[in-house]
Amino acid sequence: MEVISKKLFAKPDRPIKIMQFGEGNFLRAFVDWIIQNLNDAGAINANVAVVQPMPFGRVKELGEQDGLYTLRLEGIDKGEKVKKSQVINVIGDCINPFEQYEHFLSYGESEDLQIIISNTTEAGIAVDPTDTDFSACPKSYPGKLLALLKRRYDYFKGDMGKGLAIIPCELIDNNGDELYRCLTELAKINKMDEKFIKWMQTANHFTSTLVDRIVPGYPRNEIEDIQKETGYIDNNVVKGEIFHLWVLKKEAYIQKIFPADSTGLNVIFADSIKPYKQRKVKILNGSHTAMVPVAYLCGIDTVGEAVNDEIIGKFVHDFVFDEVNPTIDLPRDQMVAFANSVIERYKNPYIRHELMSIALNSTTKFRTRLLPTLEDYIRIKGALPQHLVFAFAALVEFHKGKRGEQKIELKDDPAYLEFWAKLWAEFDGDYTALARKALGWKEAWEVDMNTLHADLTATVAKYLQAMDTKGMNAAVKCFVTTGCGK
């Protein structure tokens, strides 16, 4: 078999209007796929120059395949199992700026370039104060982008019409605002001309985004079957789920030149990202975190097994629909549709998502993913969200560190693990005292949760006693089927 290349697949000669910082699995399975769809629909006519943000990466491998690669989408769509492959042909240039710095900077002089997209991990949008030598490739992403913008400013003599649309996809709050802040700070550290800084801030168009698609990456265990099916070798195959969501904060210029919401994809330009971020964190991430200790202590190892289990599946469903949805300020039909899509994604037979991988840093995850829902539900309803409270009790039980006779390999901040170990070492059979100590741990929760509702301490104690004396299987079955303990 031949390696995928322009000999096997036609590659349209589109102008390079988009520069993408990041060549990893997510951008190739998400953003480049969206760009492919927009090109195919005639909504845009644009290719992508991919920039490798780190000295190591895979732009060389992508270049050896003429920028072509296969996207494998697998999952459940409208109740049906779907498995399909698509050749993505939008990558027009592959750049390692550490070796091709001048070539990279030359895009600052491009009349075609309009858009910057990035996903350089959560740590990528940060100021590196040592990025002060712009004669060589800066280490940080803001440093590289600043160097490109400075070249553009100089070449076009400060033309206000030559600014770019800047669309970060990193998973941090207000990523567009944060990138703007980092660029400004780094420019000032380098004592750059105030006129350039003003141009950078006003001629360019920044927006914030939220992205959502599970991307397992290179399907190593299936690659031989995929090659037999496609008839060619592809060393850059990337696998993703069917579901996708991209929310971008409204920005008129970006909406005009990048109408990503115009072809029926799940792309939204919104007045605010916040409710969509809440929806994702509270429902998707929150249900993961609520599910883990309950399902794992029942002897279940994966997300798919959990939601397909009659008892655990109902627990997760009712938690999402009855307790999370009412705390988010979005139209009910949107909330129901999103919640249903999350449950469907969990049932994806092509993705094995280990519960113990989600259990990493579970103390912090409770604070960021579940505590806001607990506080909001109590504020709105004046009552306790019983499934969430049960999940907190399960989190305490989980940190006892045992599943039957099996030791649980807990992975968290050492100080947090020390607290949990001490909590259980000092336990003398008083479940109310145990619950009070766990709920009152301000260092972890940033609040004494005992004060949130008059019945919270006693309710956690009741659930803990049931789990600790009857076992999780019996406790959760009783909770779900007859409501005992609620």
Backbone torsions as a table, in degrees:
resi	resn	phi	psi	omega
1	MET	NA	146.1	177.6
2	GLU	-87.2	155.9	173.1
3	VAL	-76.2	139.5	179.1
4	ILE	-55.5	134.7	-178.3
5	SER	-164.4	-178.3	177.9
6	LYS	-66.7	-17.3	175.5
7	LYS	-68.3	-31.1	-176.9
8	LEU	-93.6	-31.9	-175.7
9	PHE	-133.8	133.5	176.9
10	ALA	-64.4	141.7	-179.7
11	LYS	-125.9	109.3	-177.6
12	PRO	-59.2	141.0	-178.9
13	ASP	-93.0	75.6	-179.3
14	ARG	-90.2	155.4	174.6
15	PRO	-67.8	144.8	177.7
16	ILE	-83.2	103.2	-178.8
17	LYS	-105.8	-10.7	-174.2
18	ILE	-124.8	131.2	170.8
19	MET	-110.1	130.9	-174.3
20	GLN	-119.7	117.6	176.2
21	PHE	-89.7	105.3	-177.2
22	GLY	125.9	126.3	-179.5
23	GLU	-118.5	14.2	-174.4
24	GLY	-75.0	-177.8	-174.3
25	ASN	-58.6	-44.0	-172.2
26	PHE	-63.9	-51.3	-178.1
27	LEU	-61.9	-37.6	-178.7
28	ARG	-71.3	-30.7	-179.3
29	ALA	-90.2	-9.4	-174.6
30	PHE	-122.8	-72.3	-175.1
31	VAL	-66.3	-47.2	-178.5
32	ASP	-65.2	-33.0	175.0
33	TRP	-65.3	-40.7	177.1
34	ILE	-65.0	-43.2	177.3
35	ILE	-61.4	-40.3	176.7
36	GLN	-58.2	-46.9	179.8
37	ASN	-63.3	-39.8	178.9
38	LEU	-65.8	-40.4	175.7
39	ASN	-63.6	-47.0	-177.7
40	ASP	-62.1	-31.3	-179.9
41	ALA	-85.8	-6.1	-179.1
42	GLY	79.6	12.4	-179.3
43	ALA	-75.6	-30.8	174.9
44	ILE	-139.4	171.5	173.3
45	ASN	-138.7	88.0	-169.1
46	ALA	-150.3	136.7	167.5
47	ASN	-106.1	172.3	-171.4
48	VAL	-121.0	134.6	167.6
49	ALA	-98.4	115.7	-178.0
50	VAL	-92.0	127.5	-179.8
51	VAL	-111.0	126.9	178.1
52	GLN	-79.1	115.4	-172.8
53	PRO	-77.2	-16.9	-178.9
54	MET	-119.1	160.4	178.3
55	PRO	-59.6	-28.8	176.7
56	PHE	-103.5	150.3	-179.2
57	GLY	166.8	-161.0	-174.0
58	ARG	-129.3	24.4	177.1
59	VAL	-65.9	-31.7	177.9
60	LYS	-62.3	-45.9	179.6
61	GLU	-64.6	-38.3	177.1
62	LEU	-65.9	-41.3	178.6
63	GLY	-62.2	-36.0	179.4
64	GLU	-65.9	-18.2	176.9
65	GLN	-106.5	22.0	-179.2
66	ASP	56.8	29.5	179.3
67	GLY	75.7	2.2	-179.5
68	LEU	-88.8	143.9	174.7
69	TYR	-157.9	166.3	-176.7
70	THR	-104.9	130.1	172.5
71	LEU	-102.4	126.6	-179.5
72	ARG	-108.8	110.3	178.7
73	LEU	-102.5	126.9	-176.3
74	GLU	-138.8	138.3	177.3
75	GLY	163.3	-158.4	179.4
76	ILE	-114.1	126.5	-179.9
77	ASP	-127.3	114.4	-178.1
78	LYS	54.5	41.2	175.7
79	GLY	84.9	-6.7	-178.3
80	GLU	-107.2	140.2	175.0
81	LYS	-70.8	132.2	-177.4
82	VAL	-128.0	136.4	175.9
83	LYS	-145.9	112.7	-175.9
84	LYS	-145.0	151.6	179.0
85	SER	-116.4	147.3	-179.5
86	GLN	-146.0	133.3	175.8
87	VAL	-84.0	125.4	177.9
88	ILE	-96.2	125.4	-172.9
89	ASN	-122.8	24.0	-172.6
90	VAL	-91.4	-9.7	-178.5
91	ILE	-80.2	114.2	-176.9
92	GLY	-101.1	-15.0	179.2
93	ASP	-155.5	143.4	-180.0
94	CYS	-124.0	117.5	-169.1
95	ILE	-122.9	127.9	166.6
96	ASN	-102.1	100.6	-172.6
97	PRO	-67.4	-18.9	178.0
98	PHE	-72.1	-22.1	177.3
99	GLU	-112.2	-18.7	-175.9
100	GLN	-129.7	51.1	-172.2
101	TYR	-62.3	-44.8	-179.1
102	GLU	-66.7	-38.4	176.8
103	HIS	-61.6	-42.7	177.0
104	PHE	-59.5	-50.0	-177.9
105	LEU	-64.6	-27.6	-177.7
106	SER	-61.5	-22.3	176.8
107	TYR	-67.5	-18.5	174.2
108	GLY	-64.3	-20.0	-179.6
109	GLU	-96.4	2.4	-174.8
110	SER	-75.9	129.4	173.2
111	GLU	-71.9	-25.8	-176.9
112	ASP	-78.6	-34.2	-172.4
113	LEU	-60.1	130.0	-179.1
114	GLN	-128.7	-29.9	-164.9
115	ILE	-131.9	139.9	170.5
116	ILE	-116.5	126.8	175.5
117	ILE	-124.1	143.8	-178.9
118	SER	-144.5	151.5	164.1
119	ASN	-149.9	91.7	-174.0
120	THR	-111.2	27.2	-174.8
121	THR	71.4	163.4	-178.3
122	GLU	-57.2	-30.0	-179.1
123	ALA	-81.0	-7.3	-174.3
124	GLY	-73.6	-31.9	179.7
125	ILE	-92.6	87.4	-178.2
126	ALA	-156.8	151.8	179.6
127	VAL	-84.3	126.6	170.7
128	ASP	-106.2	103.3	-175.0
129	PRO	-65.6	-10.4	177.1
130	THR	-86.9	-3.2	176.1
131	ASP	-78.2	80.2	-176.4
132	THR	-124.9	-5.3	179.3
133	ASP	-109.6	98.3	-176.8
134	PHE	-91.5	10.1	172.3
135	SER	-79.2	-17.6	174.5
136	ALA	-124.5	166.4	-175.8
137	CYS	-62.5	122.4	176.4
138	PRO	-62.3	154.6	-177.2
139	LYS	-76.9	-40.8	-172.6
140	SER	-88.5	161.1	174.6
141	TYR	-64.8	-47.8	176.6
142	PRO	-57.7	-34.1	177.6
143	GLY	-64.0	-44.5	179.4
144	LYS	-63.8	-45.1	-178.8
145	LEU	-65.6	-38.8	178.0
146	LEU	-61.8	-42.8	178.8
147	ALA	-62.5	-41.2	179.0
148	LEU	-64.7	-44.2	-179.5
149	LEU	-66.1	-36.2	178.1
150	LYS	-65.4	-42.7	176.0
151	ARG	-59.8	-41.7	-178.4
152	ARG	-65.9	-43.7	178.7
153	TYR	-59.6	-46.3	-178.4
154	ASP	-66.3	-44.4	-175.1
155	TYR	-66.2	-41.7	-177.4
156	PHE	-95.7	12.5	173.6
157	LYS	53.5	43.3	174.6
158	GLY	72.5	19.7	179.9
159	ASP	-60.7	119.5	-178.2
160	MET	-67.0	-16.2	179.3
161	GLY	-86.7	1.3	-177.3
162	LYS	-105.3	15.0	175.5
163	GLY	-69.6	164.2	-175.7
164	LEU	-115.2	155.1	170.3
165	ALA	-83.4	123.4	-173.9
166	ILE	-116.4	115.4	-169.5
167	ILE	-126.8	90.4	177.6
168	PRO	-79.0	147.7	178.4
169	CYS	-118.7	7.2	-180.0
170	GLU	-62.2	145.1	-173.0
171	LEU	-84.9	65.2	172.5
172	ILE	-130.5	155.2	179.5
173	ASP	-62.4	139.4	174.6
174	ASN	50.1	51.3	-172.7
175	ASN	-61.2	-32.6	177.6
176	GLY	-67.4	-44.9	178.1
177	ASP	-63.8	-39.1	-178.3
178	GLU	-68.6	-38.5	177.1
179	LEU	-65.6	-41.9	175.9
180	TYR	-56.6	-45.0	-179.8
181	ARG	-63.9	-44.1	-178.9
182	CYS	-64.0	-42.5	178.9
183	LEU	-62.3	-43.0	179.8
184	THR	-63.8	-45.6	-179.5
185	GLU	-63.4	-43.0	-178.4
186	LEU	-67.6	-36.8	177.4
187	ALA	-63.2	-39.0	179.3
188	LYS	-71.4	-36.9	175.6
189	ILE	-58.3	-37.0	-179.1
190	ASN	-88.2	7.3	177.5
191	LYS	51.9	43.7	178.5
192	MET	-73.6	157.3	-177.6
193	ASP	-55.8	133.2	-179.8
194	GLU	-59.8	-32.4	178.4
195	LYS	-65.5	-38.7	176.4
196	PHE	-65.3	-44.2	-178.8
197	ILE	-60.2	-41.4	179.0
198	LYS	-64.1	-41.8	177.4
199	TRP	-61.5	-45.6	-179.4
200	MET	-58.6	-39.9	-175.8
201	GLN	-77.6	-29.8	-171.3
202	THR	-110.5	-30.8	-179.3
203	ALA	-80.5	-25.9	-179.2
204	ASN	-92.5	157.0	-171.7
205	HIS	-120.8	106.7	-178.1
206	PHE	-98.3	142.2	171.3
207	THR	-139.2	160.0	176.3
208	SER	-104.2	152.8	-174.8
209	THR	-140.3	164.3	169.9
210	LEU	-131.9	129.5	-179.8
211	VAL	-118.8	150.3	-179.4
212	ASP	-154.5	110.1	167.7
213	ARG	-164.6	133.2	175.7
214	ILE	-79.7	125.3	-177.2
215	VAL	-126.8	95.4	179.3
216	PRO	-64.9	-23.3	176.2
217	GLY	98.6	-143.3	-175.9
218	TYR	-72.3	122.0	-175.9
219	PRO	-82.0	70.7	-172.9
220	ARG	-54.3	-41.0	-175.7
221	ASN	-77.5	-9.9	-176.8
222	GLU	-118.7	2.5	-167.9
223	ILE	-63.4	-35.3	179.8
224	GLU	-63.7	-43.1	178.8
225	ASP	-65.4	-38.8	179.7
226	ILE	-65.6	-41.3	179.0
227	GLN	-64.9	-38.5	177.0
228	LYS	-64.0	-39.2	-178.6
229	GLU	-69.1	-42.8	-175.5
230	THR	-84.9	-29.7	179.0
231	GLY	86.9	13.0	177.3
232	TYR	-147.7	165.3	177.5
233	ILE	-93.7	133.1	177.3
234	ASP	-138.6	111.8	-178.8
235	ASN	-86.6	4.3	-178.6
236	ASN	-126.6	24.7	175.7
237	VAL	-56.9	140.1	175.4
238	VAL	-132.0	138.5	-176.3
239	LYS	-109.9	136.3	177.9
240	GLY	-141.8	166.0	176.3
241	GLU	-82.3	167.1	179.1
242	ILE	-68.1	-43.4	-175.6
243	PHE	-61.3	143.3	174.4
244	HIS	-153.1	146.8	175.6
245	LEU	-150.6	130.5	174.7
246	TRP	-133.1	115.9	176.1
247	VAL	-109.3	125.6	178.8
248	LEU	-120.0	136.1	175.5
249	LYS	-67.4	136.1	-175.8
250	LYS	-57.0	131.2	174.3
251	GLU	-149.4	117.2	-166.4
252	ALA	-56.3	-45.7	-177.5
253	TYR	-64.2	-43.5	-179.3
254	ILE	-64.8	-41.5	178.4
255	GLN	-62.2	-32.1	-178.8
256	LYS	-72.2	-48.4	-174.0
257	ILE	-88.7	-14.6	-178.0
258	PHE	-135.5	72.0	-175.4
259	PRO	-77.9	65.4	-173.0
260	ALA	-68.1	-13.9	-179.8
261	ASP	-95.8	12.4	-169.2
262	SER	-98.1	-3.2	-173.0
263	THR	-122.0	19.9	175.7
264	GLY	87.7	3.8	175.3
265	LEU	-76.7	164.3	-178.7
266	ASN	-83.8	65.6	180.0
267	VAL	-120.0	131.7	-175.5
268	ILE	-129.1	128.8	166.3
269	PHE	-95.3	117.9	-171.5
270	ALA	-122.8	154.9	176.5
271	ASP	-65.0	-33.3	-179.8
272	SER	-143.2	139.0	176.2
273	ILE	-79.5	-23.4	-167.7
274	LYS	-52.4	-51.0	-178.0
275	PRO	-64.8	-31.2	178.3
276	TYR	-72.4	-36.3	175.2
277	LYS	-64.7	-44.1	177.1
278	GLN	-59.3	-43.3	-178.8
279	ARG	-60.4	-47.2	-179.6
280	LYS	-65.1	-49.0	-176.0
281	VAL	-66.5	-43.6	-176.4
282	LYS	-72.9	-40.2	-176.0
283	ILE	-88.1	-60.0	-175.8
284	LEU	-68.2	-61.0	-178.2
285	ASN	-68.7	-39.1	-178.7
286	GLY	-65.1	-42.1	179.7
287	SER	-69.5	-32.4	172.0
288	HIS	-57.2	-49.9	-175.0
289	THR	-68.1	-37.3	177.3
290	ALA	-68.5	-35.4	-176.5
291	MET	-70.2	-39.3	-166.6
292	VAL	-55.3	-58.0	-174.9
293	PRO	-67.5	-32.8	179.5
294	VAL	-67.3	-53.1	-176.3
295	ALA	-68.6	-43.5	-176.6
296	TYR	-63.5	-40.4	178.9
297	LEU	-72.3	-10.9	172.4
298	CYS	-89.9	3.8	178.5
299	GLY	90.5	13.4	-179.1
300	ILE	-98.4	142.2	-173.4
301	ASP	-111.4	-20.3	-174.7
302	THR	-130.6	160.3	178.1
303	VAL	-60.7	-45.0	-179.4
304	GLY	-59.4	-44.3	177.8
305	GLU	-63.7	-36.7	-178.0
306	ALA	-65.1	-50.7	-175.4
307	VAL	-74.2	-20.8	177.1
308	ASN	-87.0	-10.0	174.5
309	ASP	-76.3	135.1	-174.0
310	GLU	-57.9	-43.9	-175.6
311	ILE	-79.0	-51.9	-177.9
312	ILE	-66.3	-37.8	178.4
313	GLY	-59.9	-41.9	178.3
314	LYS	-68.5	-38.3	178.2
315	PHE	-58.1	-48.0	-178.7
316	VAL	-65.5	-45.0	-179.6
317	HIS	-58.6	-49.5	-176.4
318	ASP	-68.5	-34.9	175.4
319	PHE	-58.9	-48.1	-176.7
320	VAL	-67.1	-52.5	-171.8
321	PHE	-75.8	-36.1	-174.1
322	ASP	-91.6	-26.1	-171.1
323	GLU	-118.4	-32.5	-179.4
324	VAL	-88.1	-51.8	-175.6
325	ASN	-50.8	-41.6	-178.1
326	PRO	-66.4	-11.3	-176.8
327	THR	-96.7	3.0	-175.3
328	ILE	-116.8	131.1	-173.7
329	ASP	-88.8	71.7	172.9
330	LEU	-136.8	157.8	180.0
331	PRO	-55.0	143.6	-174.0
332	ARG	-59.5	-38.5	-177.6
333	ASP	-65.8	-35.9	176.5
334	GLN	-66.2	-40.5	-179.3
335	MET	-65.6	-43.4	-179.7
336	VAL	-64.5	-43.9	-179.5
337	ALA	-62.4	-43.8	-179.6
338	PHE	-66.5	-44.2	-180.0
339	ALA	-61.0	-42.4	177.6
340	ASN	-63.1	-38.5	179.9
341	SER	-66.1	-34.5	178.4
342	VAL	-65.5	-46.3	178.7
343	ILE	-61.2	-40.4	178.5
344	GLU	-63.6	-40.7	179.1
345	ARG	-64.0	-38.5	179.3
346	TYR	-62.0	-27.5	-177.9
347	LYS	-88.7	4.0	-179.6
348	ASN	-55.2	113.6	-176.2
349	PRO	-73.0	-9.0	-175.5
350	TYR	-97.2	-2.4	-180.0
351	ILE	-123.1	124.9	176.4
352	ARG	-103.4	105.4	-176.4
353	HIS	-106.8	107.0	-175.9
354	GLU	-72.0	133.5	177.6
355	LEU	-62.2	-36.1	-177.1
356	MET	-70.3	-21.2	174.6
357	SER	-72.9	-31.5	176.3
358	ILE	-75.2	-27.8	-176.9
359	ALA	-69.6	-13.3	177.2
360	LEU	-56.0	129.4	178.9
361	ASN	56.7	41.6	-173.5
362	SER	-68.6	-22.4	177.6
363	THR	-65.7	-51.8	178.1
364	THR	-63.0	-38.6	-179.3
365	LYS	-62.4	-35.6	176.3
366	PHE	-62.3	-44.6	-177.4
367	ARG	-62.9	-42.3	-174.0
368	THR	-85.8	-28.7	-172.8
369	ARG	-103.0	-30.5	-172.9
370	LEU	-115.1	-35.6	-178.8
371	LEU	-58.8	-41.0	176.7
372	PRO	-58.7	-37.0	178.0
373	THR	-67.8	-41.3	177.4
374	LEU	-58.3	-48.4	-178.8
375	GLU	-65.8	-43.3	-178.5
376	ASP	-66.5	-41.5	-178.8
377	TYR	-63.9	-44.3	178.8
378	ILE	-62.2	-41.2	-179.9
379	ARG	-65.3	-40.9	-175.8
380	ILE	-80.6	-44.6	-172.7
381	LYS	-97.9	-22.1	-176.0
382	GLY	72.3	12.8	-178.1
383	ALA	-133.2	174.6	179.4
384	LEU	-91.3	136.7	170.3
385	PRO	-77.4	99.4	-167.1
386	GLN	-62.8	-37.8	179.6
387	HIS	-64.7	-39.9	179.5
388	LEU	-67.1	-40.3	178.0
389	VAL	-64.8	-40.4	176.0
390	PHE	-60.9	-41.2	179.6
391	ALA	-64.6	-36.5	176.7
392	PHE	-65.6	-43.9	177.4
393	ALA	-59.5	-38.5	177.9
394	ALA	-65.5	-34.8	176.8
395	LEU	-63.0	-41.9	176.4
396	VAL	-62.5	-46.5	179.5
397	GLU	-62.6	-39.9	178.9
398	PHE	-57.6	-38.1	-177.1
399	HIS	-81.0	6.6	166.2
400	LYS	-68.8	-24.0	171.6
401	GLY	87.4	17.0	-178.7
402	LYS	-135.4	135.8	168.0
403	ARG	-117.6	94.4	-170.8
404	GLY	65.7	-123.8	177.2
405	GLU	-92.2	-3.8	-176.8
406	GLN	-87.4	132.2	176.6
407	LYS	-77.2	135.1	176.7
408	ILE	-89.4	127.2	178.9
409	GLU	-82.5	87.6	-177.7
410	LEU	-73.5	134.8	179.6
411	LYS	-130.0	110.8	-177.2
412	ASP	-160.6	179.4	173.5
413	ASP	-55.2	131.0	-178.2
414	PRO	-53.7	-37.4	179.1
415	ALA	-64.9	-36.2	177.7
416	TYR	-68.8	-44.1	179.1
417	LEU	-62.8	-35.1	177.7
418	GLU	-64.0	-40.9	178.4
419	PHE	-61.8	-49.3	-178.1
420	TRP	-60.6	-43.0	-179.3
421	ALA	-62.5	-42.5	-179.8
422	LYS	-67.4	-39.2	179.5
423	LEU	-55.9	-47.5	-178.2
424	TRP	-77.2	-31.9	178.5
425	ALA	-64.8	-31.9	-178.1
426	GLU	-92.2	-1.7	-178.1
427	PHE	-66.0	128.2	-176.4
428	ASP	-118.2	18.2	-179.7
429	GLY	98.7	-4.0	179.3
430	ASP	-92.7	98.7	-175.6
431	TYR	-71.3	-28.1	176.6
432	THR	-66.7	-42.5	177.6
433	ALA	-64.9	-38.7	178.2
434	LEU	-61.9	-47.0	179.7
435	ALA	-63.5	-42.7	-178.3
436	ARG	-61.9	-42.3	179.4
437	LYS	-65.7	-43.5	-178.7
438	ALA	-64.8	-44.9	-179.0
439	LEU	-70.6	-27.5	-175.5
440	GLY	-89.7	11.2	-175.5
441	TRP	-79.2	84.3	-174.0
442	LYS	-65.4	-30.8	-179.4
443	GLU	-60.6	-32.3	-179.8
444	ALA	-92.0	-43.4	-171.1
445	TRP	-95.2	-14.0	-177.4
446	GLU	64.4	15.9	176.6
447	VAL	-162.6	151.3	171.3
448	ASP	-84.6	103.3	-174.3
449	MET	-67.4	-16.4	176.0
450	ASN	-59.0	-25.4	-175.5
451	THR	-87.0	-5.0	-174.2
452	LEU	-73.5	-32.5	-179.3
453	HIS	-157.0	141.4	-174.8
454	ALA	-60.5	-28.1	-175.4
455	ASP	-98.9	-0.3	-171.8
456	LEU	-65.3	-45.9	-176.8
457	THR	-61.4	-48.6	-178.6
458	ALA	-64.7	-35.7	-179.0
459	THR	-69.7	-43.4	176.4
460	VAL	-61.7	-41.6	179.2
461	ALA	-60.9	-41.5	-179.6
462	LYS	-63.6	-44.6	179.2
463	TYR	-67.6	-40.2	178.8
464	LEU	-60.6	-41.7	-179.6
465	GLN	-64.3	-40.6	178.8
466	ALA	-64.3	-44.9	179.9
467	MET	-64.8	-42.5	-172.6
468	ASP	-74.9	-29.8	-176.5
469	THR	-99.3	-35.4	-178.0
470	LYS	-97.3	-21.5	-172.5
471	GLY	96.0	153.5	-175.3
472	MET	-64.9	-40.0	-178.6
473	ASN	-56.9	-47.4	-178.8
474	ALA	-69.1	-39.7	-177.3
475	ALA	-65.2	-46.3	-177.0
476	VAL	-73.7	-34.4	177.2
477	LYS	-63.4	-42.7	178.2
478	CYS	-63.2	-43.4	-179.3
479	PHE	-61.5	-46.5	-173.3
480	VAL	-77.3	-40.8	-171.1
481	THR	-85.8	-40.4	-176.4
482	THR	-118.2	-6.5	179.2
483	GLY	76.2	14.1	-177.7
484	CYS	-64.8	135.3	-179.2
485	GLY	96.1	-19.3	-179.0
486	LYS	-72.4	NA	NA
